[in-house]
Amino acid sequence: MARRRSRLVTKEDVKFIYENYSKMTAVEIAEKLGISRYQVTKVVSELRKRGVDIPKKAGKRRNPIDEFVEELKKGQ
C-alpha cells in the first residue's frame, strides 16, 4: 500500500486549526486543508506547549462501559 504524502503546514493552516479545532474534528480539518490528521494533532499539541489556550473537544464520546454500568445501577 502506497503511503499518502501530506504537504507542509503553513501559517494559514495553523490559524485555521486554532479557530476551528473546537468546532470540527481533526479528520474534518485535515481533509479541508489537505494535510494529515497527525499534522493537525501535532499543531494543536505544539500550540498548547507554547501556552496558547485551545479548548478541548466539547463533544467527546462517552465510554460505553460507563454508560452500561450506569444503566445497570438505575435498573436495580
Distance bins in CASP14 RR format, pairs under 12 A and 6 or more apart:
PFRMAT RR
TARGET T0000
AUTHOR 0000-0000-0000
RMODE 2
METHOD distances of the structure
MODEL  1
3 36 0 0 0 0 0 1 0 0 0 0 0
4 30 0 0 0 0 0 1 0 0 0 0 0
4 31 0 0 0 0 0 1 0 0 0 0 0
4 34 0 0 0 0 0 1 0 0 0 0 0
4 35 0 0 0 0 0 1 0 0 0 0 0
4 36 1 0 0 1 0 0 0 0 0 0 0
4 37 0 0 0 0 0 1 0 0 0 0 0
4 38 0 0 0 0 0 1 0 0 0 0 0
4 39 0 0 0 0 0 1 0 0 0 0 0
5 34 0 0 0 0 0 1 0 0 0 0 0
5 35 0 0 0 0 0 1 0 0 0 0 0
5 36 0 0 0 0 1 0 0 0 0 0 0
5 39 0 0 0 0 0 1 0 0 0 0 0
6 13 0 0 0 0 0 1 0 0 0 0 0
6 30 0 0 0 0 1 0 0 0 0 0 0
6 31 0 0 0 0 0 1 0 0 0 0 0
6 33 0 0 0 0 1 0 0 0 0 0 0
6 34 1 0 0 1 0 0 0 0 0 0 0
6 35 1 0 1 0 0 0 0 0 0 0 0
6 36 1 0 1 0 0 0 0 0 0 0 0
6 37 0 0 0 0 1 0 0 0 0 0 0
6 38 0 0 0 0 1 0 0 0 0 0 0
6 39 1 0 1 0 0 0 0 0 0 0 0
6 40 0 0 0 0 0 1 0 0 0 0 0
6 42 0 0 0 0 0 1 0 0 0 0 0
7 13 0 0 0 0 1 0 0 0 0 0 0
7 30 0 0 0 0 0 1 0 0 0 0 0
7 33 0 0 0 0 1 0 0 0 0 0 0
7 34 1 0 0 1 0 0 0 0 0 0 0
7 35 1 0 0 1 0 0 0 0 0 0 0
7 36 0 0 0 0 1 0 0 0 0 0 0
7 39 0 0 0 0 1 0 0 0 0 0 0
8 14 0 0 0 0 0 1 0 0 0 0 0
8 33 0 0 0 0 0 1 0 0 0 0 0
8 34 0 0 0 0 0 1 0 0 0 0 0
8 35 0 0 0 0 1 0 0 0 0 0 0
8 36 0 0 0 0 0 1 0 0 0 0 0
8 39 0 0 0 0 1 0 0 0 0 0 0
8 42 0 0 0 0 0 1 0 0 0 0 0
8 43 0 0 0 0 0 1 0 0 0 0 0
9 15 0 0 0 0 0 1 0 0 0 0 0
9 16 0 0 0 0 0 1 0 0 0 0 0
9 17 0 0 0 0 1 0 0 0 0 0 0
9 18 0 0 0 0 0 1 0 0 0 0 0
9 29 0 0 0 0 0 1 0 0 0 0 0
9 30 0 0 0 0 0 1 0 0 0 0 0
9 33 0 0 0 0 1 0 0 0 0 0 0
9 34 0 0 0 0 1 0 0 0 0 0 0
9 35 1 0 0 1 0 0 0 0 0 0 0
9 36 0 0 0 0 1 0 0 0 0 0 0
9 38 0 0 0 0 0 1 0 0 0 0 0
9 39 1 0 1 0 0 0 0 0 0 0 0
9 40 0 0 0 0 1 0 0 0 0 0 0
9 41 0 0 0 0 0 1 0 0 0 0 0
9 42 0 0 0 0 1 0 0 0 0 0 0
9 43 1 0 0 1 0 0 0 0 0 0 0
9 44 0 0 0 0 0 1 0 0 0 0 0
9 46 0 0 0 0 1 0 0 0 0 0 0
9 47 0 0 0 0 0 1 0 0 0 0 0
10 16 0 0 0 0 1 0 0 0 0 0 0
10 17 0 0 0 0 0 1 0 0 0 0 0
10 33 0 0 0 0 1 0 0 0 0 0 0
10 34 0 0 0 0 0 1 0 0 0 0 0
10 35 0 0 0 0 1 0 0 0 0 0 0
10 39 0 0 0 0 0 1 0 0 0 0 0
10 43 0 0 0 0 0 1 0 0 0 0 0
11 17 0 0 0 0 0 1 0 0 0 0 0
11 18 0 0 0 0 0 1 0 0 0 0 0
11 43 0 0 0 0 0 1 0 0 0 0 0
12 18 0 0 0 0 0 1 0 0 0 0 0
12 19 0 0 0 0 0 1 0 0 0 0 0
12 32 0 0 0 0 0 1 0 0 0 0 0
12 33 0 0 0 0 1 0 0 0 0 0 0
12 35 0 0 0 0 0 1 0 0 0 0 0
12 43 0 0 0 0 0 1 0 0 0 0 0
13 19 0 0 0 0 0 1 0 0 0 0 0
13 20 0 0 0 0 0 1 0 0 0 0 0
13 21 0 0 0 0 0 1 0 0 0 0 0
13 29 0 0 0 0 1 0 0 0 0 0 0
13 30 0 0 0 0 1 0 0 0 0 0 0
13 32 0 0 0 0 1 0 0 0 0 0 0
13 33 1 0 1 0 0 0 0 0 0 0 0
13 34 0 0 0 0 1 0 0 0 0 0 0
13 35 1 0 0 1 0 0 0 0 0 0 0
13 36 0 0 0 0 0 1 0 0 0 0 0
13 39 0 0 0 0 1 0 0 0 0 0 0
13 40 0 0 0 0 1 0 0 0 0 0 0
13 42 0 0 0 0 0 1 0 0 0 0 0
13 43 1 0 0 1 0 0 0 0 0 0 0
13 44 0 0 0 0 0 1 0 0 0 0 0
13 47 0 0 0 0 0 1 0 0 0 0 0
14 20 0 0 0 0 0 1 0 0 0 0 0
14 21 0 0 0 0 0 1 0 0 0 0 0
14 29 0 0 0 0 0 1 0 0 0 0 0
14 33 0 0 0 0 0 1 0 0 0 0 0
14 35 0 0 0 0 0 1 0 0 0 0 0
14 39 0 0 0 0 0 1 0 0 0 0 0
14 40 0 0 0 0 0 1 0 0 0 0 0
14 42 0 0 0 0 0 1 0 0 0 0 0
14 43 1 0 1 0 0 0 0 0 0 0 0
14 44 0 0 0 0 1 0 0 0 0 0 0
14 46 0 0 0 0 1 0 0 0 0 0 0
14 47 1 0 0 1 0 0 0 0 0 0 0
14 50 0 0 0 0 0 1 0 0 0 0 0
14 52 0 0 0 0 1 0 0 0 0 0 0
14 54 0 0 0 0 0 1 0 0 0 0 0
15 21 0 0 0 0 0 1 0 0 0 0 0
15 29 0 0 0 0 0 1 0 0 0 0 0
15 33 0 0 0 0 0 1 0 0 0 0 0
15 43 0 0 0 0 0 1 0 0 0 0 0
15 47 0 0 0 0 0 1 0 0 0 0 0
15 52 0 0 0 0 0 1 0 0 0 0 0
16 23 0 0 0 0 0 1 0 0 0 0 0
16 24 0 0 0 0 1 0 0 0 0 0 0
16 28 0 0 0 0 0 1 0 0 0 0 0
16 29 1 0 0 1 0 0 0 0 0 0 0
16 30 0 0 0 0 0 1 0 0 0 0 0
16 32 1 0 0 1 0 0 0 0 0 0 0
16 33 1 0 0 1 0 0 0 0 0 0 0
16 34 0 0 0 0 0 1 0 0 0 0 0
16 35 0 0 0 0 0 1 0 0 0 0 0
16 40 0 0 0 0 1 0 0 0 0 0 0
16 43 0 0 0 0 1 0 0 0 0 0 0
16 44 0 0 0 0 0 1 0 0 0 0 0
17 23 0 0 0 0 0 1 0 0 0 0 0
17 24 0 0 0 0 1 0 0 0 0 0 0
17 25 0 0 0 0 0 1 0 0 0 0 0
17 26 0 0 0 0 1 0 0 0 0 0 0
17 28 0 0 0 0 0 1 0 0 0 0 0
17 29 1 0 1 0 0 0 0 0 0 0 0
17 30 0 0 0 0 1 0 0 0 0 0 0
17 32 0 0 0 0 0 1 0 0 0 0 0
17 33 1 0 0 1 0 0 0 0 0 0 0
17 34 0 0 0 0 0 1 0 0 0 0 0
17 35 0 0 0 0 1 0 0 0 0 0 0
17 37 0 0 0 0 0 1 0 0 0 0 0
17 39 0 0 0 0 1 0 0 0 0 0 0
17 40 1 0 1 0 0 0 0 0 0 0 0
17 41 0 0 0 0 1 0 0 0 0 0 0
17 42 0 0 0 0 0 1 0 0 0 0 0
17 43 1 0 1 0 0 0 0 0 0 0 0
17 44 1 0 0 1 0 0 0 0 0 0 0
17 45 0 0 0 0 0 1 0 0 0 0 0
17 46 0 0 0 0 0 1 0 0 0 0 0
17 47 1 0 0 1 0 0 0 0 0 0 0
17 48 0 0 0 0 0 1 0 0 0 0 0
17 52 0 0 0 0 0 1 0 0 0 0 0
17 54 0 0 0 0 1 0 0 0 0 0 0
18 24 0 0 0 0 0 1 0 0 0 0 0
18 29 0 0 0 0 0 1 0 0 0 0 0
18 40 0 0 0 0 0 1 0 0 0 0 0
18 43 0 0 0 0 1 0 0 0 0 0 0
18 44 0 0 0 0 1 0 0 0 0 0 0
18 46 0 0 0 0 0 1 0 0 0 0 0
18 47 1 0 0 1 0 0 0 0 0 0 0
18 48 0 0 0 0 0 1 0 0 0 0 0
18 50 0 0 0 0 0 1 0 0 0 0 0
18 52 1 0 0 1 0 0 0 0 0 0 0
18 53 0 0 0 0 1 0 0 0 0 0 0
18 54 1 0 0 1 0 0 0 0 0 0 0
18 55 0 0 0 0 0 1 0 0 0 0 0
19 29 0 0 0 0 0 1 0 0 0 0 0
19 32 0 0 0 0 0 1 0 0 0 0 0
19 47 0 0 0 0 0 1 0 0 0 0 0
19 52 0 0 0 0 0 1 0 0 0 0 0
19 54 0 0 0 0 1 0 0 0 0 0 0
19 55 0 0 0 0 0 1 0 0 0 0 0
20 26 0 0 0 0 0 1 0 0 0 0 0
20 28 0 0 0 0 1 0 0 0 0 0 0
20 29 1 0 0 1 0 0 0 0 0 0 0
20 30 0 0 0 0 0 1 0 0 0 0 0
20 32 0 0 0 0 1 0 0 0 0 0 0
20 33 0 0 0 0 1 0 0 0 0 0 0
20 40 0 0 0 0 1 0 0 0 0 0 0
20 43 0 0 0 0 0 1 0 0 0 0 0
20 44 0 0 0 0 0 1 0 0 0 0 0
20 54 0 0 0 0 0 1 0 0 0 0 0
20 55 0 0 0 0 0 1 0 0 0 0 0
20 57 0 0 0 0 0 1 0 0 0 0 0
21 28 0 0 0 0 0 1 0 0 0 0 0
21 29 1 0 0 1 0 0 0 0 0 0 0
21 30 0 0 0 0 0 1 0 0 0 0 0
21 33 0 0 0 0 0 1 0 0 0 0 0
21 40 1 0 0 1 0 0 0 0 0 0 0
21 41 0 0 0 0 1 0 0 0 0 0 0
21 43 0 0 0 0 1 0 0 0 0 0 0
21 44 1 0 0 1 0 0 0 0 0 0 0
21 45 0 0 0 0 0 1 0 0 0 0 0
21 47 0 0 0 0 1 0 0 0 0 0 0
21 48 0 0 0 0 0 1 0 0 0 0 0
21 52 0 0 0 0 0 1 0 0 0 0 0
21 53 0 0 0 0 0 1 0 0 0 0 0
21 54 1 0 1 0 0 0 0 0 0 0 0
21 55 1 0 0 1 0 0 0 0 0 0 0
21 56 0 0 0 0 1 0 0 0 0 0 0
21 57 0 0 0 0 1 0 0 0 0 0 0
21 58 0 0 0 0 0 1 0 0 0 0 0
22 29 0 0 0 0 0 1 0 0 0 0 0
22 44 0 0 0 0 0 1 0 0 0 0 0
22 53 0 0 0 0 0 1 0 0 0 0 0
22 54 1 0 0 1 0 0 0 0 0 0 0
22 55 1 0 1 0 0 0 0 0 0 0 0
22 56 1 0 0 1 0 0 0 0 0 0 0
22 57 1 0 0 1 0 0 0 0 0 0 0
22 58 1 0 0 1 0 0 0 0 0 0 0
22 59 0 0 0 0 1 0 0 0 0 0 0
22 60 0 0 0 0 0 1 0 0 0 0 0
23 29 0 0 0 0 1 0 0 0 0 0 0
23 32 0 0 0 0 0 1 0 0 0 0 0
23 54 0 0 0 0 0 1 0 0 0 0 0
23 55 0 0 0 0 0 1 0 0 0 0 0
23 57 0 0 0 0 1 0 0 0 0 0 0
23 58 0 0 0 0 1 0 0 0 0 0 0
23 59 0 0 0 0 0 1 0 0 0 0 0
24 30 0 0 0 0 1 0 0 0 0 0 0
24 31 0 0 0 0 1 0 0 0 0 0 0
24 32 1 0 0 1 0 0 0 0 0 0 0
24 33 0 0 0 0 0 1 0 0 0 0 0
24 37 0 0 0 0 0 1 0 0 0 0 0
24 40 0 0 0 0 1 0 0 0 0 0 0
24 44 0 0 0 0 0 1 0 0 0 0 0
24 57 0 0 0 0 1 0 0 0 0 0 0
24 58 0 0 0 0 0 1 0 0 0 0 0
24 59 0 0 0 0 0 1 0 0 0 0 0
25 31 0 0 0 0 1 0 0 0 0 0 0
25 32 0 0 0 0 0 1 0 0 0 0 0
25 37 0 0 0 0 1 0 0 0 0 0 0
25 40 0 0 0 0 1 0 0 0 0 0 0
25 41 0 0 0 0 0 1 0 0 0 0 0
25 44 0 0 0 0 0 1 0 0 0 0 0
25 57 0 0 0 0 1 0 0 0 0 0 0
25 58 0 0 0 0 0 1 0 0 0 0 0
25 59 0 0 0 0 1 0 0 0 0 0 0
25 60 0 0 0 0 0 1 0 0 0 0 0
25 61 0 0 0 0 0 1 0 0 0 0 0
26 32 0 0 0 0 0 1 0 0 0 0 0
26 33 0 0 0 0 0 1 0 0 0 0 0
26 35 0 0 0 0 0 1 0 0 0 0 0
26 36 0 0 0 0 1 0 0 0 0 0 0
26 37 1 0 1 0 0 0 0 0 0 0 0
26 38 0 0 0 0 1 0 0 0 0 0 0
26 39 0 0 0 0 1 0 0 0 0 0 0
26 40 1 0 1 0 0 0 0 0 0 0 0
26 41 1 0 1 0 0 0 0 0 0 0 0
26 42 0 0 0 0 0 1 0 0 0 0 0
26 43 0 0 0 0 1 0 0 0 0 0 0
26 44 1 0 0 1 0 0 0 0 0 0 0
26 45 0 0 0 0 0 1 0 0 0 0 0
26 54 0 0 0 0 0 1 0 0 0 0 0
26 57 0 0 0 0 1 0 0 0 0 0 0
27 33 0 0 0 0 0 1 0 0 0 0 0
27 34 0 0 0 0 0 1 0 0 0 0 0
27 35 0 0 0 0 0 1 0 0 0 0 0
27 36 0 0 0 0 1 0 0 0 0 0 0
27 37 1 0 1 0 0 0 0 0 0 0 0
27 38 0 0 0 0 0 1 0 0 0 0 0
27 39 0 0 0 0 0 1 0 0 0 0 0
27 40 0 0 0 0 1 0 0 0 0 0 0
27 41 0 0 0 0 0 1 0 0 0 0 0
28 34 0 0 0 0 0 1 0 0 0 0 0
28 35 0 0 0 0 0 1 0 0 0 0 0
28 37 0 0 0 0 1 0 0 0 0 0 0
28 40 0 0 0 0 1 0 0 0 0 0 0
28 57 0 0 0 0 0 1 0 0 0 0 0
29 35 0 0 0 0 1 0 0 0 0 0 0
29 36 0 0 0 0 0 1 0 0 0 0 0
29 37 0 0 0 0 1 0 0 0 0 0 0
29 38 0 0 0 0 0 1 0 0 0 0 0
29 39 0 0 0 0 1 0 0 0 0 0 0
29 40 1 0 1 0 0 0 0 0 0 0 0
29 41 0 0 0 0 1 0 0 0 0 0 0
29 43 0 0 0 0 1 0 0 0 0 0 0
29 44 0 0 0 0 1 0 0 0 0 0 0
29 57 0 0 0 0 0 1 0 0 0 0 0
30 36 1 0 1 0 0 0 0 0 0 0 0
30 37 1 0 1 0 0 0 0 0 0 0 0
30 38 0 0 0 0 1 0 0 0 0 0 0
30 39 1 0 0 1 0 0 0 0 0 0 0
30 40 1 0 1 0 0 0 0 0 0 0 0
30 41 0 0 0 0 1 0 0 0 0 0 0
30 42 0 0 0 0 0 1 0 0 0 0 0
30 43 0 0 0 0 0 1 0 0 0 0 0
30 44 0 0 0 0 0 1 0 0 0 0 0
31 37 0 0 0 0 1 0 0 0 0 0 0
31 39 0 0 0 0 0 1 0 0 0 0 0
31 40 0 0 0 0 1 0 0 0 0 0 0
32 40 0 0 0 0 1 0 0 0 0 0 0
33 39 0 0 0 0 1 0 0 0 0 0 0
33 40 1 0 0 1 0 0 0 0 0 0 0
33 43 0 0 0 0 0 1 0 0 0 0 0
34 40 0 0 0 0 1 0 0 0 0 0 0
35 41 0 0 0 0 0 1 0 0 0 0 0
35 42 0 0 0 0 1 0 0 0 0 0 0
35 43 0 0 0 0 1 0 0 0 0 0 0
36 42 0 0 0 0 1 0 0 0 0 0 0
36 43 0 0 0 0 0 1 0 0 0 0 0
37 43 0 0 0 0 0 1 0 0 0 0 0
37 44 0 0 0 0 0 1 0 0 0 0 0
38 44 0 0 0 0 0 1 0 0 0 0 0
38 45 0 0 0 0 0 1 0 0 0 0 0
39 45 0 0 0 0 0 1 0 0 0 0 0
39 46 0 0 0 0 0 1 0 0 0 0 0
40 46 0 0 0 0 0 1 0 0 0 0 0
40 47 0 0 0 0 0 1 0 0 0 0 0
40 54 0 0 0 0 0 1 0 0 0 0 0
41 47 0 0 0 0 0 1 0 0 0 0 0
41 48 0 0 0 0 0 1 0 0 0 0 0
41 54 0 0 0 0 0 1 0 0 0 0 0
41 57 0 0 0 0 0 1 0 0 0 0 0
42 48 0 0 0 0 0 1 0 0 0 0 0
42 49 0 0 0 0 0 1 0 0 0 0 0
43 49 0 0 0 0 0 1 0 0 0 0 0
43 50 0 0 0 0 0 1 0 0 0 0 0
43 52 0 0 0 0 0 1 0 0 0 0 0
43 54 0 0 0 0 1 0 0 0 0 0 0
44 50 0 0 0 0 0 1 0 0 0 0 0
44 51 0 0 0 0 0 1 0 0 0 0 0
44 52 0 0 0 0 1 0 0 0 0 0 0
44 53 0 0 0 0 0 1 0 0 0 0 0
44 54 1 0 1 0 0 0 0 0 0 0 0
44 55 0 0 0 0 0 1 0 0 0 0 0
44 56 0 0 0 0 1 0 0 0 0 0 0
44 57 0 0 0 0 0 1 0 0 0 0 0
45 51 0 0 0 0 0 1 0 0 0 0 0
45 52 0 0 0 0 0 1 0 0 0 0 0
45 54 0 0 0 0 1 0 0 0 0 0 0
46 52 0 0 0 0 1 0 0 0 0 0 0
46 54 0 0 0 0 0 1 0 0 0 0 0
47 53 0 0 0 0 1 0 0 0 0 0 0
47 54 1 0 1 0 0 0 0 0 0 0 0
47 55 0 0 0 0 0 1 0 0 0 0 0
48 54 1 0 1 0 0 0 0 0 0 0 0
48 55 0 0 0 0 0 1 0 0 0 0 0
48 56 0 0 0 0 1 0 0 0 0 0 0
61 67 0 0 0 0 0 1 0 0 0 0 0
62 68 0 0 0 0 0 1 0 0 0 0 0
62 69 0 0 0 0 0 1 0 0 0 0 0
62 70 0 0 0 0 1 0 0 0 0 0 0
63 69 0 0 0 0 1 0 0 0 0 0 0
63 70 0 0 0 0 0 1 0 0 0 0 0
64 70 0 0 0 0 0 1 0 0 0 0 0
64 71 0 0 0 0 0 1 0 0 0 0 0
65 71 0 0 0 0 0 1 0 0 0 0 0
65 72 0 0 0 0 0 1 0 0 0 0 0
66 72 0 0 0 0 0 1 0 0 0 0 0
66 73 0 0 0 0 0 1 0 0 0 0 0
67 73 0 0 0 0 0 1 0 0 0 0 0
67 74 0 0 0 0 0 1 0 0 0 0 0
68 74 0 0 0 0 0 1 0 0 0 0 0
68 75 0 0 0 0 0 1 0 0 0 0 0
69 75 0 0 0 0 0 1 0 0 0 0 0
69 76 0 0 0 0 0 1 0 0 0 0 0
70 76 0 0 0 0 0 1 0 0 0 0 0
END
